[in-house]
Amino acid sequence: MSTYLRSPIEFVRGDGVRVWDSDGNEYLDFFAGLSVSNLGHCHPEIVAAIREQAGLLAGSSNLFYSEPALRLSERLSETSIGGRVFLCNTGTEASECAIKIARKHAHRRGVDRPEVVSLDGGFHGRTIGALSATPRLANEELFGPLPAGFRGVPRDDAEALRGAIGPNTAAVMIEPVQGEAGIFPIADAVLRAAREACDEHGALLIFDEVQAGMGRTGTLWAYEQTGVTPDVMTAAKALGGGLPVGAVVARGEADVLEPGDHGSTFAGGPIAARAALKALELAGDPELLASVREQGERLATGLAALDGVDSVRSRGLMAALVLADGIEAAAVRDAALSNGLVTNVPGPSTIRLLPPLTITAADVDEALDKLGRAIAAGR
Ligand SMILES: *Cc1c(COP(=O)(O)O)cnc(C)c1O
């Protein structure tokens, strides 16, 4: 189905921060499969883990124990907010699970009509539940009737958020750095307001770390830099090291799911779990995280100095540049692609960069040069 607007290029091979197309052209990949290949393409240790597990046991069932899934869950819990873990296959499924947790938790407190509050610009996925928590895309005319129990509030307004949280609130669901919207870090004051109001009313705070997690912002999880700890955290994208893996971590009172409440056939399958375990181990390396912060600074500074760039928003290696009036982002992206640089366009005048976390200063400089020339060509 024609659900994607595709560039007329087929990538056939990747190695580290580079990919090659079917004509043999080489590209510096500053999109990383939408923040999936955070450790670079075909990281040898991830490839080895996948290969080994594929020859041992490819599929299992969640009705039996599986060491890779248990180890992954344990490590996820230990390296994030603590608590218990549900494994799934995608980010949108992680959102669905988080919404079910929030609703069950609310019903336990005697809330009849629980509501999930989310921020404008946030993205939580495309299934009907996750979509309903994504105000920008929750189009009633196209996909209605959408389920009741969701409410969107402005992104940067702590008072509006406080006002929207009350006795019926099951949860507030926030993407701490909004990725799909074009890299908008949520102000700490808004996150603190959410935490306080949730505590006051007994609601859960959910952070969607599907895009911002796994080292992308310079700490393993984005929440670590905010001073606010959620009750529930979701992860996916880079978590699988290239394979489809999602996860939900729920701590304390949020640990409500019991046998029969939720499940998924492929979730936590041995191959995906082995890949994720390795990816999580590699992404947590303090040296790598320090490099993300350092190269992130270099990238942001370099972008801001480019001709034709109006402003830059970034955290770690999640960056967006807003082009000056009259420059089309799509034209710049296409010119960059011709120069051998893969980027992405989340809005008409915005370019998004999500390079592998393993990039060097030389890679950043090369990307800045290619992008600078692409902007000049796109004018
Ligand atoms: C991509 C994304 C999702 C959805 O993940 P899928 O794996 O595409 O289902 C959810 N939340 C955020 C923040 C994302 O970036």
The ligand as a Gaussian input file, in Angstrom:
#p B3LYP/6-31G(d) Opt

LIG

0 1
 C        8.610000       5.436000      16.412000
 C        7.944000       5.823000      17.686000
 C        6.861000       5.087000      18.199000
 C        6.262000       3.929000      17.444000
 O        7.164000       2.889000      17.313000
 P        6.955000       1.777000      16.178000
 O        8.033000       0.799000      16.444000
 O        7.044000       2.477000      14.862000
 O        5.613000       1.192000      16.401000
 C        6.339000       5.460000      19.416000
 N        6.842000       6.498000      20.114000
 C        7.874000       7.224000      19.641000
 C        8.406000       8.348000      20.462000
 C        8.451000       6.927000      18.415000
 O        9.454000       7.669000      17.928000

